[in-house]
Amino acid sequence: MKDLGNTIYLWGCVMAATILAVGVADYWFGQGRLSAFLSWVVIAAIPWLVGRASLYILARVKLVDNLPAQRRDEPIATD
């Protein structure tokens, strides 16, 4: 599950970087207002935070949930 979390986080970072690049281009080639740039930063933070939260949650999902119900209560044999 951690691999899925890493993938979602990667896409969130790519989306955030793309949105931030649009914001920088708007700041440089547009009116040059700092308030407009900060709104782009806030919008870019949303996919990054979603990716970060999914990474946090999916990294803590244990593989024991994938076991059949009758085997969950049995101790794991270690030799």
Beta strands, then each sheet from edge to edge (+ up, - down):
end
